[in-house]
């Protein structure tokens, strides 16, 4: 689900749509600075993977071992889309990630909001 940096479906849209965050936000200021993103991105990922549920999700749902650069592009694409993308594109991507994370690959079951397996999935 990684889009091009100039994808009109992601960064275009209705004139005046500020997206989820908006151009006057700290997120826009920081994420618009390539040096800040490149220098802060790795430490942020390291902090994320210290949480056991994040490690489990990456191991179960990611292709990072086969293609670590694809994993990095997907993460960067998520940050850029949710920061700079239009409201529809950002919301669609967030819902996609929530759907992927709501699946327990080990048990073949969907998870509820509390992370508890529910019924078998048709995935």
N, C-alpha and C positions, 0 to 999 in steps of 0.2 A: 504494500500500500504506500510505497514511497513515490511521491509525485515529483515532477520536475520543478525547479525553482521558479519557473515562469508559467506554470500551469494556470490558465485562466479559471478553471473550475475551482481551484484552491485559492488563488490570490486575486481573482477578479470578483465578479459578483455585483450585487446591487451597489450603485454609487452611494457613498456615505456609510456603508456597513463597516463598523469599526472592528468586527470580529468579536471574539469572546473577551478580549483584554483591552484593546484600544491603543491608539498611537501615543497617548500621553502617559502610558504606564511604565513602571520600572522594568517590567519584562521586555517591553519593546526596546527600551534604552540598552539594557544589558545584552539581549539576544541579537541586537543589530550590530554589535561590536564583535567582529571575528576573533580578535585576540581574547576577549572575555570568554567567548564560547569555547575556544580551543583550550584555554588554560583552566577553565572551571569545569569543563565537561568531564574529563577523566576523574578528578576527585569526586564529582557528584555521582558518577557511576560506581566508584569504589564505595562510597557511603551507602548507596542503594543496595549493593550486593551484600552488605553486612547483615541485612535483614533476612532471616531464614525463608520467609515466604517469597521474597524476590529471587533468591537463589533457586528455590524449587521451580518457580515459574520460568526462569531463564533456562534451566536444565530441561524442563518438560516441553516448553512451547517454542523454543528458539533454535535457530540453525547456527548459532554462534560458533560452534566447533568446526563446522564445514566451511562457513563463510563469515568470519568475524567482521569484515568490512560491511557486509549487508546488514548485520545487526547494528553496527554503528550508524549506517545511513538511515535505517529505520528509526532509531532513537532520535537522531538529528531531525529527520523528517517530521516526527511527532512534535518535537519542540517547535520547529518552525511553523508547522501548520496550525498548532494550537495557539501560537503567539501571533503570527502575522496573517493567517488564513482568514477567509470570510467565515461568518458564523455557521453557515451550512456545512462547509468543508471541515471545520474544526469539530463541530458536533458529530458529524458522520464518522470521523476518525476516532473520536473518544468512544462512541458507541461500538465501533469495530473492536477496539482494544478491550472494552468491557466484555464483549461477547467471547473473545478469545480467552480471556482470563477466567471466564465463568465455566470452564470446562476442565474436568479432572481427567487428564489423559490416562492416568494409571488405572482409574476405576471405570472409565468410559461413561462418566456421568456428568451432568451439568451441576454447577454449584449454585447455592442461593447466595444472597448478599452477605451471609455470615461465613461463607466458605465451606458450607456443609453440603456433601453430595446429596443430590435429590434422586430423581428417577433416571434410568438409563437414557442416554442421549441417542439421537438418530444421526449423529454427526458422522 
